[in-house]
């Protein structure tokens, strides 16, 4: 293991949308504060249409913010994300706002208790997920 590399990682979860740039930018702050490496992960369902221009843009943003980006395809995105988190010793995970109580993100909040989760609102505000329940009214005030 390279001694210069931090032992733990901060992970940004993105989709193939240009707007995910704001999540990478916000995550750089968390990675710096926690002295962790920054990684970006996009897991898409196998066979789903993708936006290659957006992914290429996000690769560029990741590089600009000194992050390594990985794109994976899976029939079970939640399982792929959880596996990545465990294999890469992720201690912080930064995402957008979940779109409902059944969101993969909300399920991960409840099961990955050793990971600190943060959300980034559409206007770029970063908030730590302290209550690991989906509360629409709380999240809507941040959007």
Residue frames as a rotation matrix with the C-alpha (Angstrom) as fourth column:
UNK 1
0.577 0.817 0.000 0.00
0.817 -0.577 0.000 0.00
0.000 0.000 -1.000 0.00
UNK 2
-0.139 -0.586 0.798 1.27
0.522 -0.728 -0.444 3.46
0.841 0.355 0.408 -0.91
UNK 3
-0.373 -0.066 -0.926 2.00
0.924 -0.119 -0.364 5.29
-0.086 -0.991 0.105 2.36
UNK 4
-0.996 -0.020 -0.090 1.00
0.011 -0.995 0.104 8.64
-0.092 0.102 0.990 0.86
UNK 5
-0.482 0.875 -0.052 -2.53
-0.062 0.025 0.998 7.47
0.874 0.484 0.043 0.16
UNK 6
-0.411 0.429 0.805 -5.10
-0.911 -0.230 -0.342 8.05
0.038 -0.874 0.485 2.90
UNK 7
-0.975 0.030 0.222 -6.50
-0.023 0.972 -0.233 4.87
-0.222 -0.233 -0.947 4.37
UNK 8
-0.228 0.971 0.068 -10.12
0.597 0.195 -0.778 5.97
-0.769 -0.137 -0.624 4.06
UNK 9
-0.866 -0.023 0.499 -12.14
0.474 -0.352 0.807 7.46
0.157 0.936 0.316 1.24
UNK 10
-0.348 0.812 -0.468 -14.90
-0.213 -0.554 -0.805 9.95
-0.913 -0.181 0.366 0.64
UNK 11
-0.738 0.159 0.656 -17.30
0.616 0.558 0.557 8.80
-0.278 0.815 -0.509 -2.07
UNK 12
-0.521 0.616 -0.591 -19.47
-0.627 -0.746 -0.225 10.89
-0.579 0.253 0.775 -4.36
UNK 13
-0.460 0.470 0.754 -22.43
0.607 0.786 -0.120 9.06
-0.648 0.402 -0.646 -5.88
UNK 14
-0.502 0.235 -0.832 -23.51
-0.552 -0.828 0.099 10.56
-0.666 0.509 0.545 -9.19
UNK 15
0.439 0.593 0.675 -25.80
0.400 0.543 -0.738 9.80
-0.804 0.594 0.002 -12.10
UNK 16
-0.442 -0.603 0.664 -25.06
0.860 -0.076 0.504 10.67
-0.253 0.794 0.552 -15.71
UNK 17
0.689 0.671 0.273 -26.33
0.705 -0.708 -0.041 14.25
0.165 0.221 -0.961 -15.39
UNK 18
-0.075 -0.727 0.683 -24.33
0.416 -0.645 -0.641 17.45
0.906 0.236 0.351 -15.81
UNK 19
0.490 0.385 0.782 -25.89
-0.433 -0.671 0.602 18.81
0.757 -0.633 -0.162 -12.58
UNK 20
0.885 -0.175 -0.431 -23.95
0.426 0.679 0.599 16.24
0.188 -0.713 0.675 -10.53
UNK 21
0.001 -0.912 0.409 -20.94
0.423 -0.370 -0.827 18.54
0.906 0.174 0.385 -10.85
UNK 22
0.199 0.148 0.969 -22.18
-0.626 -0.742 0.241 20.40
0.754 -0.654 -0.055 -7.74
UNK 23
0.980 0.186 0.070 -21.96
-0.177 0.653 0.737 17.18
0.091 -0.735 0.672 -5.69
UNK 24
0.452 -0.887 -0.093 -18.32
0.776 0.442 -0.450 16.58
0.440 0.132 0.888 -6.63
UNK 25
-0.126 -0.492 0.861 -17.43
0.024 -0.869 -0.493 20.17
0.992 -0.041 0.122 -5.73
UNK 26
0.504 0.404 0.763 -19.13
-0.724 -0.283 0.629 19.93
0.470 -0.870 0.150 -2.33
UNK 27
0.975 -0.109 -0.192 -17.55
0.175 0.910 0.375 16.54
0.134 -0.400 0.907 -1.63
UNK 28
0.156 -0.974 0.162 -14.06
0.406 -0.086 -0.910 17.97
0.900 0.208 0.383 -2.10
UNK 29
0.019 -0.068 0.997 -14.66
-0.700 -0.713 -0.035 20.03
0.714 -0.698 -0.062 1.07
UNK 30
0.839 0.355 0.412 -15.61
-0.543 0.582 0.605 16.92
-0.025 -0.731 0.682 3.07
UNK 31
0.773 -0.604 -0.192 -12.62
0.489 0.761 -0.426 14.97
0.403 0.236 0.884 1.73
UNK 32
-0.061 -0.833 0.549 -10.26
0.044 -0.552 -0.833 17.80
0.997 -0.027 0.070 2.67
UNK 33
0.190 0.213 0.958 -11.74
-0.867 -0.422 0.266 18.22
0.461 -0.881 0.104 6.15
UNK 34
0.864 0.215 0.456 -11.61
-0.426 0.795 0.432 14.47
-0.270 -0.567 0.778 6.83
UNK 35
-0.089 -0.983 -0.163 -8.22
-0.902 0.010 0.431 14.01
-0.422 0.185 -0.888 5.14
UNK 36
0.106 0.215 0.971 -9.54
0.157 0.960 -0.230 11.29
-0.982 0.177 0.068 2.86
UNK 37
-0.939 -0.332 0.091 -9.15
0.105 -0.024 0.994 10.55
-0.327 0.943 0.057 -0.84
UNK 38
-0.126 0.917 -0.378 -12.03
-0.605 -0.373 -0.703 11.54
-0.786 0.140 0.602 -3.07
UNK 39
-0.930 -0.055 0.363 -13.69
0.218 0.712 0.668 8.99
-0.295 0.700 -0.650 -5.33
UNK 40
-0.304 0.849 -0.432 -16.65
-0.862 -0.438 -0.255 9.41
-0.406 0.295 0.865 -7.65
UNK 41
-0.888 0.080 0.453 -18.92
0.172 0.971 0.167 6.48
-0.426 0.226 -0.876 -8.52
UNK 42
-0.234 0.856 -0.461 -21.73
-0.948 -0.305 -0.085 6.22
-0.214 0.418 0.883 -11.03
UNK 43
-0.877 0.050 0.477 -23.63
0.069 0.997 0.023 2.92
-0.475 0.053 -0.878 -11.04
UNK 44
-0.327 0.774 -0.543 -26.21
-0.930 -0.365 0.040 2.52
-0.167 0.518 0.839 -13.76
UNK 45
0.310 0.547 0.778 -28.60
-0.334 0.829 -0.450 -0.29
-0.890 -0.120 0.439 -14.41
UNK 46
-0.683 -0.576 0.449 -27.31
0.135 0.505 0.853 -2.70
-0.718 0.643 -0.267 -17.06
UNK 47
-0.479 0.456 0.750 -28.79
0.878 0.269 0.397 -1.84
-0.021 0.848 -0.529 -20.44
UNK 48
0.467 0.657 -0.591 -30.10
0.639 -0.713 -0.288 1.57
-0.611 -0.243 -0.753 -19.36
UNK 49
0.547 -0.277 0.790 -29.50
0.617 -0.504 -0.604 4.45
0.565 0.818 -0.105 -21.78
UNK 50
0.135 -0.593 -0.794 -26.64
0.851 -0.340 0.400 6.72
-0.507 -0.730 0.459 -20.69
UNK 51
0.997 0.074 0.012 -25.58
0.072 -0.903 -0.424 10.28
-0.021 0.424 -0.905 -21.37
UNK 52
0.412 -0.911 0.029 -21.96
0.906 0.406 -0.118 9.92
0.096 0.075 0.993 -22.54
UNK 53
0.032 -0.394 0.919 -21.42
0.276 -0.880 -0.386 13.70
0.961 0.266 0.081 -22.78
UNK 54
0.693 0.280 0.665 -22.46
-0.519 -0.446 0.729 14.17
0.500 -0.850 -0.164 -19.14
UNK 55
0.919 -0.392 -0.047 -20.26
0.339 0.723 0.602 11.28
-0.201 -0.569 0.797 -18.00
UNK 56
0.165 -0.893 0.419 -17.30
0.854 -0.083 -0.513 12.71
0.493 0.443 0.749 -19.92
UNK 57
0.215 -0.005 0.977 -17.96
-0.185 -0.982 0.035 16.10
0.959 -0.188 -0.212 -18.32
UNK 58
0.912 0.187 0.365 -18.09
-0.385 0.087 0.919 14.52
0.140 -0.979 0.151 -14.83
UNK 59
0.629 -0.775 -0.066 -14.81
0.776 0.631 -0.009 12.66
0.049 -0.045 0.998 -15.50
UNK 60
-0.048 -0.638 0.768 -13.27
0.493 -0.684 -0.537 16.07
0.869 0.353 0.348 -16.23
UNK 61
0.462 0.296 0.836 -14.75
-0.515 -0.678 0.524 17.62
0.722 -0.673 -0.161 -13.07
UNK 62
0.989 -0.122 -0.084 -13.52
0.144 0.663 0.734 14.66
-0.034 -0.738 0.674 -11.01
UNK 63
0.257 -0.955 0.148 -10.02
0.900 0.180 -0.397 15.11
0.352 0.235 0.906 -12.40
UNK 64
0.014 -0.194 0.981 -10.16
0.054 -0.979 -0.194 18.87
0.998 0.056 -0.003 -11.71
UNK 65
0.521 0.280 0.807 -11.09
-0.745 -0.314 0.589 18.16
0.418 -0.907 0.045 -8.07
UNK 66
-0.481 -0.876 0.037 -8.41
-0.805 0.425 -0.414 15.48
0.347 -0.229 -0.909 -7.67
UNK 67
0.089 0.595 0.799 -10.87
-0.683 0.620 -0.385 12.58
-0.725 -0.512 0.462 -7.58
UNK 68
-0.953 -0.299 -0.038 -10.87
-0.250 0.712 0.656 9.19
-0.170 0.635 -0.753 -9.25
UNK 69
-0.059 0.990 -0.128 -14.10
-0.921 -0.103 -0.375 8.37
-0.385 0.096 0.918 -11.10
UNK 70
-0.945 -0.112 0.306 -15.50
-0.033 0.967 0.253 4.90
-0.324 0.229 -0.918 -11.69
UNK 71
-0.138 0.925 -0.355 -18.51
-0.990 -0.136 0.029 3.95
-0.021 0.355 0.934 -13.82
UNK 72
-0.932 -0.089 0.352 -20.14
-0.126 0.988 -0.084 0.58
-0.341 -0.123 -0.932 -13.26
UNK 73
-0.245 0.888 -0.390 -23.14
-0.816 0.028 0.578 -1.18
0.524 0.460 0.717 -14.76
UNK 74
-0.989 -0.066 0.134 -25.16
-0.137 0.760 -0.635 -3.55
-0.060 -0.647 -0.761 -12.61
UNK 75
-0.343 0.914 -0.214 -28.51
0.233 0.304 0.924 -5.32
0.910 0.267 -0.317 -12.45
UNK 76
0.578 0.464 -0.671 -28.50
0.758 -0.001 0.652 -4.42
0.302 -0.886 -0.352 -8.74
UNK 77
0.180 -0.549 0.816 -27.13
0.099 -0.816 -0.570 -0.86
0.979 0.184 -0.092 -8.32
UNK 78
0.715 0.108 0.691 -27.63
-0.624 -0.347 0.700 -0.81
0.315 -0.932 -0.180 -4.55
UNK 79
0.905 -0.396 0.158 -25.59
0.271 0.820 0.503 -3.98
-0.329 -0.413 0.850 -4.09
UNK 80
0.379 -0.790 0.482 -22.86
0.761 -0.031 -0.648 -2.62
0.527 0.612 0.589 -6.39
UNK 81
0.320 -0.214 0.923 -22.68
-0.292 -0.949 -0.119 0.63
0.901 -0.231 -0.366 -4.41
UNK 82
0.867 0.035 0.497 -22.58
-0.495 0.172 0.852 -1.15
-0.056 -0.984 0.167 -1.03
UNK 83
0.762 -0.631 0.150 -19.85
0.637 0.771 0.005 -3.48
-0.118 0.092 0.989 -2.32
UNK 84
0.235 -0.676 0.698 -17.82
0.464 -0.553 -0.692 -0.48
0.854 0.487 0.184 -3.56
UNK 85
0.546 0.036 0.837 -18.24
-0.570 -0.716 0.403 1.30
0.613 -0.697 -0.371 -0.20
UNK 86
0.925 -0.157 0.346 -17.03
-0.196 0.584 0.788 -1.74
-0.326 -0.797 0.509 1.73
UNK 87
0.637 -0.703 0.317 -14.15
0.770 0.568 -0.290 -2.60
0.024 0.429 0.903 -0.63
UNK 88
0.054 -0.613 0.788 -12.85
0.523 -0.655 -0.546 0.97
0.850 0.442 0.286 -0.70
UNK 89
-0.357 -0.221 -0.907 -13.11
0.934 -0.083 -0.348 1.79
0.002 -0.972 0.236 3.02
UNK 90
-0.351 0.352 0.868 -15.52
0.252 -0.857 0.449 4.67
0.902 0.376 0.212 2.45
UNK 91
-0.655 0.097 -0.750 -16.21
0.748 -0.064 -0.661 6.74
-0.113 -0.993 -0.031 5.57
UNK 92
-0.387 0.556 -0.736 -18.15
-0.175 -0.828 -0.533 9.63
-0.905 -0.077 0.418 3.93
UNK 93
-0.555 0.284 0.782 -20.70
0.816 0.367 0.446 9.43
-0.161 0.886 -0.436 1.12
UNK 94
-0.564 0.321 -0.760 -22.06
-0.181 -0.947 -0.266 12.51
-0.806 -0.013 0.592 -0.63
UNK 95
-0.572 0.493 0.656 -25.15
0.806 0.487 0.337 12.38
-0.153 0.722 -0.675 -2.84
UNK 96
-0.731 0.522 0.439 -27.93
-0.200 -0.779 0.594 14.47
0.652 0.346 0.674 -4.24
UNK 97
-0.496 0.667 0.555 -31.35
-0.805 -0.114 -0.582 14.59
-0.325 -0.736 0.594 -2.56
UNK 98
-0.912 0.209 0.354 -33.16
0.266 0.956 0.122 11.22
-0.313 0.206 -0.927 -2.61
UNK 99
-0.781 0.618 -0.084 -36.36
-0.452 -0.468 0.759 11.19
0.430 0.631 0.645 -4.63
UNK 100
0.318 0.948 0.016 -38.48
-0.643 0.203 0.739 9.27
0.697 -0.246 0.674 -2.13
UNK 101
0.374 -0.077 0.924 -38.62
-0.875 0.301 0.380 6.96
-0.307 -0.951 0.045 0.85
UNK 102
0.870 0.010 0.492 -37.94
0.086 0.981 -0.172 3.93
-0.485 0.192 0.853 -1.38
UNK 103
0.729 -0.641 -0.239 -34.74
-0.595 -0.421 -0.685 5.47
0.338 0.642 -0.688 -2.74
UNK 104
0.496 -0.687 -0.531 -31.54
0.495 0.726 -0.478 3.42
0.714 -0.025 0.700 -2.75
UNK 105
-0.371 -0.692 0.619 -29.97
-0.103 -0.632 -0.768 6.31
0.923 -0.349 0.163 -0.81
UNK 106
0.168 0.514 0.841 -32.46
-0.909 -0.249 0.334 6.11
0.381 -0.821 0.425 2.05
UNK 107
0.946 0.153 -0.286 -32.01
-0.073 0.960 0.271 2.33
0.316 -0.236 0.919 2.29
UNK 108
0.142 -0.971 -0.194 -28.23
0.516 0.239 -0.823 2.81
0.845 0.017 0.535 2.49
UNK 109
-0.191 -0.148 0.970 -28.62
-0.598 -0.767 -0.235 5.48
0.779 -0.625 0.058 5.23
UNK 110
0.578 0.592 0.562 -30.37
-0.802 0.284 0.525 2.86
0.151 -0.755 0.639 7.34
UNK 111
0.980 -0.153 -0.127 -27.96
0.160 0.986 0.046 -0.03
0.118 -0.065 0.991 6.71
UNK 112
0.170 -0.981 0.093 -24.50
0.671 0.046 -0.740 1.55
0.722 0.188 0.666 6.43
UNK 113
0.922 0.352 -0.159 -24.33
0.336 -0.530 0.778 3.04
0.190 -0.771 -0.608 9.91
UNK 114
0.295 -0.894 -0.337 -20.53
0.672 -0.056 0.738 3.35
-0.679 -0.444 0.585 9.86
UNK 115
-0.506 -0.394 0.768 -20.66
0.838 -0.435 0.329 5.77
0.204 0.810 0.550 6.89
UNK 116
-0.344 0.367 -0.865 -21.40
0.273 -0.842 -0.466 9.49
-0.899 -0.396 0.189 7.31
UNK 117
-0.177 0.384 0.906 -23.84
0.984 0.064 0.165 10.57
0.005 0.921 -0.390 4.60
UNK 118
-0.536 0.036 -0.843 -24.23
0.080 -0.992 -0.094 14.07
-0.840 -0.118 0.529 3.23
UNK 119
0.248 0.618 0.746 -26.69
0.917 0.098 -0.387 15.45
-0.312 0.780 -0.542 0.71
UNK 120
-0.835 -0.438 -0.333 -26.18
0.269 -0.853 0.447 18.35
-0.480 0.284 0.830 -1.66
UNK 121
0.175 0.968 -0.180 -29.24
0.323 -0.229 -0.918 20.38
-0.930 0.103 -0.353 -2.60
UNK 122
0.500 0.096 0.861 -29.90
0.864 0.010 -0.503 21.62
-0.057 0.995 -0.078 -6.13
UNK 123
0.908 -0.188 0.374 -28.39
-0.099 -0.965 -0.244 24.99
0.407 0.184 -0.895 -5.16
UNK 124
0.155 -0.970 -0.189 -25.19
-0.005 0.191 -0.982 23.33
0.988 0.153 0.025 -3.84
UNK 125
0.162 -0.065 0.985 -25.85
-0.933 -0.336 0.131 23.40
0.322 -0.940 -0.115 -0.08
UNK 126
-0.389 -0.437 -0.811 -24.19
-0.118 0.897 -0.427 20.55
0.914 -0.070 -0.400 1.81
UNK 127
0.213 0.507 0.835 -26.01
-0.942 -0.119 0.312 18.92
0.258 -0.854 0.452 4.75
UNK 128
-0.883 -0.465 -0.054 -25.07
-0.421 0.840 -0.342 15.93
0.205 -0.279 -0.938 6.88
UNK 129
0.088 0.890 -0.448 -27.74
-0.306 0.452 0.838 13.25
0.948 0.064 0.312 7.17
UNK 130
-0.729 -0.339 0.595 -28.22
-0.635 0.012 -0.772 13.11
0.254 -0.941 -0.224 10.95
UNK 131
-0.040 0.777 0.628 -31.62
-0.586 0.491 -0.645 11.44
-0.810 -0.394 0.435 11.00
UNK 132
-0.896 -0.440 -0.064 -31.48
-0.320 0.538 0.780 8.38
-0.309 0.719 -0.623 8.82
UNK 133
-0.182 0.905 0.385 -35.15
0.672 0.400 -0.623 8.47
-0.718 0.145 -0.681 8.01
UNK 134
-0.726 0.032 0.687 -36.58
0.590 -0.483 0.646 10.04
0.353 0.875 0.332 4.88
UNK 135
-0.085 0.696 -0.713 -38.43
0.699 -0.468 -0.540 13.19
-0.710 -0.545 -0.447 5.92
UNK 136
0.033 0.163 0.986 -39.80
0.970 -0.242 0.007 14.95
0.239 0.957 -0.166 2.88
UNK 137
0.905 0.401 0.141 -40.46
0.359 -0.899 0.250 18.24
0.228 -0.176 -0.958 4.69
UNK 138
0.550 -0.782 -0.294 -36.89
0.122 -0.273 0.954 18.39
-0.826 -0.561 -0.055 5.97
UNK 139
-0.332 -0.714 0.616 -35.36
0.721 0.229 0.654 17.69
-0.608 0.661 0.439 2.58
UNK 140
0.299 0.525 0.797 -37.72
0.917 -0.388 -0.088 20.05
0.263 0.757 -0.598 0.75
UNK 141
0.934 0.013 -0.357 -36.54
0.164 -0.903 0.397 22.98
-0.317 -0.430 -0.846 2.85
UNK 142
0.069 -0.996 -0.060 -33.04
0.072 -0.055 0.996 22.29
-0.995 -0.073 0.067 1.50
UNK 143
0.048 -0.039 0.998 -33.88
0.902 0.430 -0.026 21.94
-0.428 0.902 0.055 -2.18
